[in-house]
Amino acid sequence: MAKVIVKNDNLNDAMKKFSRIMSETRKVARSHEYYLRPGLKAVEKSKNAAKYNRKKFR
C-alpha cells in the first residue's frame, strides 16, 4: 500500500497525491495481469486508442 505524509494540514494535496499513486499502481498491475504476445498486444493497443479517440472527440 502506498504511503503519503500529510504536511501542514494539506489533506487535499495528500489525497490527490495518493490517488495519483494508486492509479499508476493499478495501471501497472493490470498490464502484468496476463501475458499477451506482441502481435495481439498491438491490436489491443490500437483498439484502446480508437476507443479513446471516439470518447475524446464527441
Number of C-alpha atoms within 10 A of each C-alpha: 6 8 9 13 11 12 9 6 8 10 12 10 12 16 14 12 14 15 12 11 16 14 11 11 13 10 11 11 11 10 10 9 8 8 8 12 8 9 8 10 12 12 11 13 11 12 12 12 12 12 11 11 11 10 9 8 6 5
